[in-house]
Amino acid sequence: MKFPAIGDIATTSVISMDINEKLNLALELMIQHGHRHIVIRERAAFRLLSIMDIIKIQGENIFLQTSLQEMRLPQIPTIEKHKNVLEALELLSDKNEHICVVNQDGTLFGFVTQSDIIANIDPQTLMENYRLQDFLKLGRHVKMVEKAAKTANVLQQMAEESIDNVIVVDALKPIGILTTKDVMSLIKKQVDMELSVFEYMSTPVQTIQKTASIKEALEYLKIKNFKRVVVVDEAGNLEGVIAQKELIYLTYSKWAMLMKEHQDELYEINTLLKSKSQEYEMMATFDSLTGLYNRYKFGELYLTSYKAMIQRENKLSLILVDIDYFKKVNDTFGHNVGDEVLRKVAHKLLQILRNIDIVCRWGGEEFVVLLPTVNLTQALGLAENIRLNIENLLIETVAHVTISLGVSEVLQGDSMNDVIQRADQALYLAKKSGRNCVKPELDI
């Protein structure tokens, strides 16, 4: 089995423009061609403009008339079109999903992404026994908003959390989706962002059952030309969203089995697979900014802790933590300072808590703490200790921040979502009570 050259799998229908052009022209071209990215040429280098870049600067003075040169766009790596696909794998990572494919003279030939690699693996060779619910049972994160949510707030969340889609729900049933492609059109038309997201969402949402296999999901993505699958249960309730790139690591074990049949490539390929396996294991476990467990891993750890609670007849409690006025920190000092605040708070949480406690970055400025062998009363005391420590934490530039906390106790029969929902209601009450305080679920 020989692997294809990059030029054989590259997308050649790429739009590009010179770095001296204006942002409004780039946006027009992206809408015209239905692309989420555009390649920016700068002499012998290439940069990438994405719709996420446009969303993040919306509302600033340097908007549509900005020169692309002023935007400091990220440079993306290049690879010559005759190179083997394995050499492209070395250049791809979580932070770098795109590669420019060039001719021998350095001119642009095309574009290749992680999705292009997956699209060139025959689904018949992939695992057929793994099902989407094997992902979702671990509490896979999905960004969903109610249909009444204000569009401006939704776009702000997309920019702050760097997410490229949100699912609009009504009583947990998906009724629409807002993607970065939709956002391009909204910005171009200068629509009223104060209206609800219901007015601008794309509908209906095409979904797939959680019992579908990975093979079926990959075939579905190829047929629909989608970047993600929206997964529902038997009742049509939203279970989660899995991006195409999140399925890619499932193919590596199958690749390894196929590749071992070809001894002349074995050493090189196994080295690449080991590196990629470690990389994707890290992605599936830790939040890259804070180093804490991420949502996906927390779901797995919750199940383990819950089983231990039942078997040993212990208690188990949960604290949901939210940094007060975090948006103001970002707006006043910038996102780099905001990131430093998140890291400092995360580090302090690890210092305060026991080794057996589980700390996770839940998303944005929220953290979740799972406390084995701790009842609700004890958890409230620990939460108050956390609050005081964070209030007294000295952070360069910002000085001090405060947090609000909601506390709930895990009951027999609780799913992770049940406990999180009760803690979230308590957190809402803490916010409503003036912030910088702890509230238990019993107050609700």
PAPADREN-932182 format. One record per residue (C-alpha): residue number from 1; residue in three letters; chain; x negated, y negated, z negated. Coordinates in steps of 0.1 Angstrom, whole numbers, plus 5000, padded with zeros to 4 digits. Example, Ala and Ser with C-alpha at 12.3 -4.5 7.8 and 13.67 -1.06 7.14 Angstrom:
<rs>
  resi  resn  chain    xx    yy    zz
     1   ALA      A  4877  5045  4922
     2   SER      A  4863  5011  4929
</rs>
This chain:
<rs>
  resi  resn  chain    xx    yy    zz
     1   MET      A  5000  5000  5000
     2   LYS      A  4984  4967  5011
     3   PHE      A  4997  4934  4998
     4   PRO      A  5008  4906  5021
     5   ALA      A  4988  4875  5029
     6   ILE      A  5001  4843  5013
     7   GLY      A  5010  4829  5047
     8   ASP      A  5033  4858  5053
     9   ILE      A  5055  4851  5023
    10   ALA      A  5052  4813  5021
    11   THR      A  5082  4790  5026
    12   THR      A  5073  4768  5056
    13   SER      A  5104  4747  5055
    14   VAL      A  5087  4723  5031
    15   ILE      A  5094  4685  5031
    16   SER      A  5064  4663  5023
    17   MET      A  5056  4627  5024
    18   ASP      A  5027  4603  5018
    19   ILE      A  5020  4591  4982
    20   ASN      A  5023  4555  4993
    21   GLU      A  5060  4559  5001
    22   LYS      A  5088  4548  4977
    23   LEU      A  5108  4570  4953
    24   ASN      A  5141  4562  4970
    25   LEU      A  5129  4577  5003
    26   ALA      A  5118  4608  4985
    27   LEU      A  5153  4612  4969
    28   GLU      A  5170  4607  5002
    29   LEU      A  5149  4634  5018
    30   MET      A  5155  4658  4989
    31   ILE      A  5193  4653  4991
    32   GLN      A  5193  4656  5029
    33   HIS      A  5174  4689  5029
    34   GLY      A  5189  4702  4997
    35   HIS      A  5155  4706  4980
    36   ARG      A  5147  4702  4943
    37   HIS      A  5110  4695  4950
    38   ILE      A  5090  4675  4976
    39   VAL      A  5053  4678  4982
    40   ILE      A  5034  4645  4980
    41   ARG      A  5003  4642  5002
    42   GLU      A  4973  4624  4988
    43   ARG      A  4943  4627  5011
    44   ALA      A  4931  4663  5006
    45   ALA      A  4952  4669  4974
    46   PHE      A  4988  4677  4969
    47   ARG      A  5012  4666  4942
    48   LEU      A  5048  4677  4933
    49   LEU      A  5078  4655  4928
    50   SER      A  5108  4673  4912
    51   ILE      A  5143  4663  4904
    52   MET      A  5133  4666  4867
    53   ASP      A  5108  4638  4872
    54   ILE      A  5136  4616  4886
    55   ILE      A  5159  4624  4857
    56   LYS      A  5133  4616  4831
    57   ILE      A  5127  4581  4844
    58   GLN      A  5164  4572  4851
    59   GLY      A  5173  4540  4834
    60   GLU      A  5138  4526  4833
    61   ASN      A  5128  4495  4852
    62   ILE      A  5105  4515  4876
    63   PHE      A  5133  4535  4891
    64   LEU      A  5142  4539  4928
    65   GLN      A  5119  4512  4942
    66   THR      A  5088  4527  4925
    67   SER      A  5059  4537  4946
    68   LEU      A  5051  4574  4943
    69   GLN      A  5015  4565  4935
    70   GLU      A  5026  4548  4902
    71   MET      A  5043  4580  4889
    72   ARG      A  5012  4600  4881
    73   LEU      A  5027  4632  4895
    74   PRO      A  5010  4665  4886
    75   GLN      A  4986  4679  4911
    76   ILE      A  4993  4715  4922
    77   PRO      A  4968  4741  4933
    78   THR      A  4962  4751  4969
    79   ILE      A  4954  4784  4985
    80   GLU      A  4946  4792  5021
    81   LYS      A  4973  4811  5040
    82   HIS      A  4950  4841  5048
    83   LYS      A  4944  4849  5011
    84   ASN      A  4960  4880  4995
    85   VAL      A  4991  4876  4973
    86   LEU      A  4972  4889  4943
    87   GLU      A  4949  4858  4945
    88   ALA      A  4980  4836  4942
    89   LEU      A  4991  4854  4911
    90   GLU      A  4960  4841  4893
    91   LEU      A  4971  4805  4900
    92   LEU      A  5007  4809  4887
    93   SER      A  5016  4803  4851
    94   ASP      A  5045  4791  4829
    95   LYS      A  5033  4755  4834
    96   ASN      A  5023  4759  4870
    97   GLU      A  5050  4777  4891
    98   HIS      A  5041  4762  4925
    99   ILE      A  5012  4765  4949
   100   CYS      A  5006  4747  4982
   101   VAL      A  4996  4770  5010
   102   VAL      A  4972  4754  5034
   103   ASN      A  4956  4760  5068
   104   GLN      A  4918  4765  5071
   105   ASP      A  4915  4727  5078
   106   GLY      A  4933  4719  5046
   107   THR      A  4966  4707  5061
   108   LEU      A  4998  4718  5046
   109   PHE      A  5012  4751  5058
   110   GLY      A  5039  4759  5033
   111   PHE      A  5048  4765  4997
   112   VAL      A  5049  4796  4974
   113   THR      A  5065  4801  4940
   114   GLN      A  5071  4829  4915
   115   SER      A  5104  4834  4932
   116   ASP      A  5088  4840  4965
   117   ILE      A  5067  4868  4950
   118   ILE      A  5098  4884  4935
   119   ALA      A  5117  4881  4968
   120   ASN      A  5090  4902  4985
   121   ILE      A  5093  4931  4961
   122   ASP      A  5118  4956  4973
   123   PRO      A  5145  4959  4946
   124   GLN      A  5146  4996  4952
   125   THR      A  5112  4999  4935
   126   LEU      A  5122  4980  4904
   127   MET      A  5135  4995  4871
   128   GLU      A  5171  5006  4876
   129   ASN      A  5178  5016  4840
   130   TYR      A  5173  4982  4824
   131   ARG      A  5205  4961  4821
   132   LEU      A  5210  4924  4815
   133   GLN      A  5226  4930  4781
   134   ASP      A  5192  4944  4770
   135   PHE      A  5180  4907  4773
   136   LEU      A  5212  4891  4760
   137   LYS      A  5216  4912  4729
   138   LEU      A  5185  4894  4714
   139   GLY      A  5204  4861  4714
   140   ARG      A  5192  4847  4747
   141   HIS      A  5194  4809  4748
   142   VAL      A  5218  4792  4771
   143   LYS      A  5225  4755  4773
   144   MET      A  5262  4750  4773
   145   VAL      A  5284  4719  4768
   146   GLU      A  5321  4714  4764
   147   LYS      A  5339  4699  4794
   148   ALA      A  5345  4666  4775
   149   ALA      A  5308  4660  4770
   150   LYS      A  5297  4626  4784
   151   THR      A  5276  4630  4816
   152   ALA      A  5249  4605  4804
   153   ASN      A  5244  4626  4772
   154   VAL      A  5241  4658  4792
   155   LEU      A  5215  4643  4815
   156   GLN      A  5195  4630  4785
   157   GLN      A  5195  4665  4770
   158   MET      A  5183  4680  4803
   159   ALA      A  5155  4655  4805
   160   GLU      A  5144  4659  4768
   161   GLU      A  5145  4697  4769
   162   SER      A  5133  4700  4805
   163   ILE      A  5161  4723  4815
   164   ASP      A  5174  4725  4851
   165   ASN      A  5210  4735  4844
   166   VAL      A  5238  4734  4819
   167   ILE      A  5269  4755  4818
   168   VAL      A  5302  4737  4812
   169   VAL      A  5326  4758  4791
   170   ASP      A  5362  4758  4779
   171   ALA      A  5368  4781  4750
   172   LEU      A  5335  4799  4757
   173   LYS      A  5346  4806  4793
   174   PRO      A  5323  4791  4820
   175   ILE      A  5342  4767  4842
   176   GLY      A  5314  4747  4858
   177   ILE      A  5277  4742  4862
   178   LEU      A  5256  4711  4865
   179   THR      A  5222  4717  4881
   180   THR      A  5193  4694  4890
   181   LYS      A  5206  4695  4926
   182   ASP      A  5239  4681  4914
   183   VAL      A  5221  4654  4894
   184   MET      A  5202  4642  4925
   185   SER      A  5235  4634  4941
   186   LEU      A  5249  4617  4910
   187   ILE      A  5219  4594  4907
   188   LYS      A  5219  4586  4944
   189   LYS      A  5256  4577  4943
   190   GLN      A  5251  4557  4911
   191   VAL      A  5283  4573  4896
   192   ASP      A  5297  4563  4862
   193   MET      A  5276  4584  4837
   194   GLU      A  5301  4575  4809
   195   LEU      A  5326  4599  4823
   196   SER      A  5328  4635  4812
   197   VAL      A  5307  4662  4828
   198   PHE      A  5339  4678  4838
   199   GLU      A  5343  4651  4866
   200   TYR      A  5309  4660  4882
   201   MET      A  5303  4697  4876
   202   SER      A  5302  4723  4904
   203   THR      A  5329  4748  4902
   204   PRO      A  5338  4776  4901
   205   VAL      A  5308  4794  4885
   206   GLN      A  5298  4826  4900
   207   THR      A  5290  4851  4873
   208   ILE      A  5277  4886  4869
   209   GLN      A  5286  4912  4842
   210   LYS      A  5261  4918  4814
   211   THR      A  5262  4955  4822
   212   ALA      A  5246  4949  4856
   213   SER      A  5211  4964  4860
   214   ILE      A  5180  4944  4867
   215   LYS      A  5180  4958  4902
   216   GLU      A  5216  4946  4908
   217   ALA      A  5207  4912  4893
   218   LEU      A  5177  4908  4917
   219   GLU      A  5198  4918  4947
   220   TYR      A  5225  4893  4936
   221   LEU      A  5199  4865  4934
   222   LYS      A  5186  4873  4969
   223   ILE      A  5220  4875  4985
   224   LYS      A  5233  4843  4968
   225   ASN      A  5200  4825  4971
   226   PHE      A  5204  4815  4934
   227   LYS      A  5176  4806  4909
   228   ARG      A  5195  4821  4879
   229   VAL      A  5223  4845  4870
   230   VAL      A  5252  4834  4847
   231   VAL      A  5261  4864  4826
   232   VAL      A  5295  4871  4811
   233   ASP      A  5311  4898  4790
   234   GLU      A  5341  4920  4798
   235   ALA      A  5365  4891  4787
   236   GLY      A  5347  4866  4809
   237   ASN      A  5331  4848  4780
   238   LEU      A  5297  4833  4785
   239   GLU      A  5269  4855  4773
   240   GLY      A  5238  4838  4787
   241   VAL      A  5218  4825  4816
   242   ILE      A  5187  4843  4829
   243   ALA      A  5164  4825  4853
   244   GLN      A  5148  4844  4882
   245   LYS      A  5113  4838  4868
   246   GLU      A  5124  4853  4835
   247   LEU      A  5130  4886  4853
   248   ILE      A  5096  4886  4870
   249   TYR      A  5076  4902  4842
   250   LEU      A  5099  4933  4843
   251   THR      A  5084  4940  4877
   252   TYR      A  5048  4942  4865
   253   SER      A  5051  4977  4849
   254   LYS      A  5066  4990  4882
   255   TRP      A  5039  4973  4901
   256   ALA      A  5012  4990  4880
   257   MET      A  5027  5024  4887
   258   LEU      A  5027  5018  4925
   259   MET      A  4993  5002  4925
   260   LYS      A  4976  5031  4907
   261   GLU      A  4982  5052  4938
   262   HIS      A  4956  5030  4956
   263   GLN      A  4922  5035  4939
   264   ASP      A  4903  5009  4959
   265   GLU      A  4925  4982  4944
   266   LEU      A  4930  4996  4910
   267   TYR      A  4904  4977  4890
   268   GLU      A  4912  4943  4904
   269   ILE      A  4950  4948  4900
   270   ASN      A  4949  4962  4865
   271   THR      A  4928  4932  4854
   272   LEU      A  4955  4908  4869
   273   LEU      A  4983  4928  4854
   274   LYS      A  4968  4928  4819
   275   SER      A  4963  4890  4820
   276   LYS      A  4999  4884  4833
   277   SER      A  5014  4909  4808
   278   GLN      A  4997  4890  4779
   279   GLU      A  5009  4857  4793
   280   TYR      A  5045  4867  4796
   281   GLU      A  5044  4884  4762
   282   MET      A  5034  4850  4747
   283   MET      A  5061  4832  4767
   284   ALA      A  5087  4857  4754
   285   THR      A  5076  4852  4718
   286   PHE      A  5063  4817  4710
   287   ASP      A  5073  4781  4716
   288   SER      A  5044  4766  4735
   289   LEU      A  5046  4732  4717
   290   THR      A  5049  4741  4681
   291   GLY      A  5035  4777  4680
   292   LEU      A  5066  4789  4662
   293   TYR      A  5087  4818  4673
   294   ASN      A  5111  4808  4701
   295   ARG      A  5148  4815  4703
   296   TYR      A  5144  4847  4722
   297   LYS      A  5121  4863  4697
   298   PHE      A  5142  4849  4668
   299   GLY      A  5171  4869  4680
   300   GLU      A  5151  4901  4678
   301   LEU      A  5138  4893  4644
   302   TYR      A  5173  4885  4631
   303   LEU      A  5185  4920  4641
   304   THR      A  5156  4936  4623
   305   SER      A  5162  4914  4591
   306   TYR      A  5199  4921  4592
   307   LYS      A  5193  4959  4594
   308   ALA      A  5169  4957  4564
   309   MET      A  5195  4937  4545
   310   ILE      A  5221  4964  4550
   311   GLN      A  5198  4993  4543
   312   ARG      A  5183  4978  4511
   313   GLU      A  5215  4960  4500
   314   ASN      A  5196  4927  4498
   315   LYS      A  5207  4891  4505
   316   LEU      A  5197  4872  4536
   317   SER      A  5202  4834  4542
   318   LEU      A  5196  4810  4570
   319   ILE      A  5187  4773  4572
   320   LEU      A  5193  4751  4602
   321   VAL      A  5170  4720  4602
   322   ASP      A  5174  4689  4624
   323   ILE      A  5150  4659  4624
   324   ASP      A  5169  4627  4618
   325   TYR      A  5169  4600  4645
   326   PHE      A  5145  4619  4667
   327   LYS      A  5156  4602  4698
   328   LYS      A  5147  4569  4682
   329   VAL      A  5112  4583  4676
   330   ASN      A  5108  4592  4713
   331   ASP      A  5123  4559  4725
   332   THR      A  5101  4538  4702
   333   PHE      A  5068  4556  4703
   334   GLY      A  5070  4578  4734
   335   HIS      A  5073  4615  4739
   336   ASN      A  5037  4623  4730
   337   VAL      A  5043  4610  4695
   338   GLY      A  5076  4628  4694
   339   ASP      A  5058  4661  4703
   340   GLU      A  5033  4654  4675
   341   VAL      A  5062  4649  4650
   342   LEU      A  5076  4683  4660
   343   ARG      A  5042  4700  4656
   344   LYS      A  5037  4683  4621
   345   VAL      A  5071  4694  4609
   346   ALA      A  5066  4729  4622
   347   HIS      A  5032  4732  4604
   348   LYS      A  5047  4719  4572
   349   LEU      A  5075  4744  4574
   350   LEU      A  5050  4772  4577
   351   GLN      A  5031  4758  4547
   352   ILE      A  5061  4756  4524
   353   LEU      A  5078  4789  4532
   354   ARG      A  5068  4825  4522
   355   ASN      A  5050  4849  4546
   356   ILE      A  5081  4870  4549
   357   ASP      A  5103  4840  4560
   358   ILE      A  5109  4836  4597
   359   VAL      A  5106  4801  4613
   360   CYS      A  5117  4793  4648
   361   ARG      A  5120  4763  4670
   362   TRP      A  5157  4765  4679
   363   GLY      A  5155  4738  4706
   364   GLY      A  5149  4700  4709
   365   GLU      A  5144  4687  4674
   366   GLU      A  5161  4717  4656
   367   PHE      A  5144  4745  4637
   368   VAL      A  5159  4776  4621
   369   VAL      A  5146  4795  4591
   370   LEU      A  5156  4830  4581
   371   LEU      A  5151  4839  4544
   372   PRO      A  5151  4876  4536
   373   THR      A  5161  4886  4500
   374   VAL      A  5175  4851  4494
   375   ASN      A  5211  4843  4485
   376   LEU      A  5229  4810  4492
   377   THR      A  5221  4793  4459
   378   GLN      A  5184  4801  4462
   379   ALA      A  5185  4790  4499
   380   LEU      A  5199  4757  4489
   381   GLY      A  5170  4752  4464
   382   LEU      A  5145  4761  4491
   383   ALA      A  5162  4738  4516
   384   GLU      A  5160  4709  4491
   385   ASN      A  5123  4716  4487
   386   ILE      A  5118  4716  4524
   387   ARG      A  5136  4682  4527
   388   LEU      A  5115  4666  4500
   389   ASN      A  5082  4679  4516
   390   ILE      A  5091  4666  4550
   391   GLU      A  5103  4632  4536
   392   ASN      A  5069  4628  4519
   393   LEU      A  5049  4641  4550
   394   LEU      A  5026  4614  4564
   395   ILE      A  5026  4614  4602
   396   GLU      A  5003  4591  4621
   397   THR      A  5020  4563  4641
   398   VAL      A  5055  4572  4628
   399   ALA      A  5046  4572  4591
   400   HIS      A  5076  4593  4578
   401   VAL      A  5106  4611  4591
   402   THR      A  5136  4628  4574
   403   ILE      A  5156  4659  4581
   404   SER      A  5191  4672  4576
   405   LEU      A  5197  4708  4567
   406   GLY      A  5227  4732  4569
   407   VAL      A  5226  4764  4549
   408   SER      A  5245  4797  4553
   409   GLU      A  5243  4832  4539
   410   VAL      A  5244  4862  4562
   411   LEU      A  5274  4885  4554
   412   GLN      A  5278  4921  4564
   413   GLY      A  5292  4922  4599
   414   ASP      A  5278  4888  4609
   415   SER      A  5262  4884  4643
   416   MET      A  5234  4858  4646
   417   ASN      A  5258  4834  4663
   418   ASP      A  5283  4837  4634
   419   VAL      A  5256  4826  4609
   420   ILE      A  5242  4799  4631
   421   GLN      A  5277  4785  4637
   422   ARG      A  5284  4782  4600
   423   ALA      A  5249  4766  4594
   424   ASP      A  5255  4742  4623
   425   GLN      A  5289  4731  4608
   426   ALA      A  5271  4725  4575
   427   LEU      A  5244  4706  4593
   428   TYR      A  5271  4684  4610
   429   LEU      A  5284  4676  4575
   430   ALA      A  5249  4667  4564
   431   LYS      A  5246  4643  4593
   432   LYS      A  5280  4629  4587
   433   SER      A  5271  4623  4550
   434   GLY      A  5242  4600  4559
   435   ARG      A  5215  4624  4569
   436   ASN      A  5184  4633  4548
   437   CYS      A  5204  4658  4527
   438   VAL      A  5213  4695  4524
   439   LYS      A  5248  4709  4528
   440   PRO      A  5260  4745  4523
   441   GLU      A  5286  4763  4543
   442   LEU      A  5309  4764  4513
   443   ASP      A  5314  4726  4516
   444   ILE      A  5331  4730  4550
</rs>
